[in-house]
Amino acid sequence: MTTNRLVDIYTLMERHEREDPQRISFCDVAAEIVHVSGAGVLLQSGGDLVTRFCTSSNVARDLLDFEIAIGEGPGIDASYSGVAIDEGNLMSPATARWSIYTPMAIASGARAVFGFPVRIGAIRFGALSLFRDSPGPLSQAESSDAYLMASVIGRGVLGLQAGAPRGALAKEIELQSTLDFSVHQAAGMVAVQGSMTIRDALVSLRAHAFATSATLSVLSERVVARRTRYVRDTGVWEDDYERSMP
Amino acid sequence: MARESLLIATLVELADNLVDNYDVIDVLSVLSDRCVQAIDVDAAGVMLASPGGELQFVASSSESMRLLELFQIQADEGPCVDCYRDGRAILNHSLTEPDEKWPRFTPEALAQGFRAVNCLPMRLRGRTIGALNLFRTQQGELDDDDVLVAQGLADVATIAILQHQSALDADVLNVQLSNALNSRIIIEQAKGMISQAADCDINQAFGRLRAYARNHNEGLTTVAHRVVEGQLLVSDLDRKSQA
């Protein structure tokens, strides 16, 4: 049965890749196969560096970005713990957790969320984060399909990396994470603006994004575009500031 | 609660076994079956090139000994060899005797009742890695839709191979991926710091980083790391490459 389901998954991947060769299809296929409203994949490297890889929709992207920014949510938990995460009823959760993520997810329309670690054997490097706009657990078959999909994604990501020149990140992975890189550029800028470490700069960025109900990506792009900056002396953030002449 | 955890742990283990016992032969056999179901052909099989460049039979829609012999002949001659070598599909090839091109393959195929053969290349990153072979007992051509479906199925087979390969190289690839991701992130952070401190745009910041790396014969990531750690001041970076 697994073999048949794998062939189903590969067939869907081929169809998506044929229709849109530029788009990474993993998340689209995952959402279709598991019957959920949206899917996202995050990659985790070196301890606490987490990057968005792909998402099936704008809502899925915003939800995943939020998870990554605040460090809470099904994908984050699945990636760190290595076990599957199951919250079939966000409005009335079985386990008390995610005090910041939950209201945000509900506001985005999610009623159930699930996370599956992405790995090959013992090697873990991310997670598949799923959400549904109606409450309820995954069925046996859907759960099984989600595990399978996480495995396919794991091999797929490594397969992409296999095509990259030595020491470089695969182009496909880089392109998907492009917006994410602006977060790190912004962190570099804020680190200098505030005379702080990169880590503290990231925390400041996240806090300000949350406080202004902006996504981390949008705020980061503003910082890089020099439309928002952190002022060390006052500790406040300034929008549309005048750049002093060099 | 404890019982639930035990159940979940058992399910996780089960799932692990299922997906890690990835049987590429099994997958390609199922795929070959689907070829026969999906399009107007009577037998299908997958051949893959070994590292030495020789085609080897991997899986087919039927395990009949006679069909397997037909694939074995194709290690030396036949539509798969031509398709693999040229990287181009062979479509609707009618089998007739005598055949100078395939003196062993054609008589054997005809003896087994096949009248036409098709072969689709399996391509990965610009290389042909094998071929999907489709046999018909009827004369006549595959219609346009079937041809598209057939190439699609060859591409599915390629996806299956790539998945298998990734599992084999997982350790190495994961380290490569991890290192590459980390390097990329550090370089982006350094670009941000330089951009702010030197009051230039991100691209110019990258230019300075690269120029320094070249002028001092250091790796880009190493230099970026030193900038991020504060060991290298932005004011130390040159504006232009001095080479």
Interface residues (C-beta under 8 A of the other chain):
Chain A: T2 T3 N4 L6 V7 Y10 T11 M13 E14 R15 E17 R18 L43 S45 G46 L49 T51 V83 A84 I120 G121 I123 F125 S143 S144 Y147 L148 S151 V152 G154 R155 G156 V157 L158 G159 Q161 A162 G163 A164 R166 G167 A168 L169 A170 I173 E174 S177 F181 S182 H184 Q185 A186 A187 G188 M189 V190 A191 V192 Q193 I198 V224 R243 P246
Chain B: I8 L11 V12 A15 D16 L18 V19 D20 Y22 D23 D26 V27 V30 L31 R34 R125 G152 D155 V156 I159 A160 L162 Q163 Q165 S166 A167 D169 A170 D171 L173 N174 Q176 L177 S178 N179 A180 L181 N182 S183 R184 I185 E188 Q189 A190 K191 G192 M193 I194 S195 Q196 A197 D199 I202 V228 V234
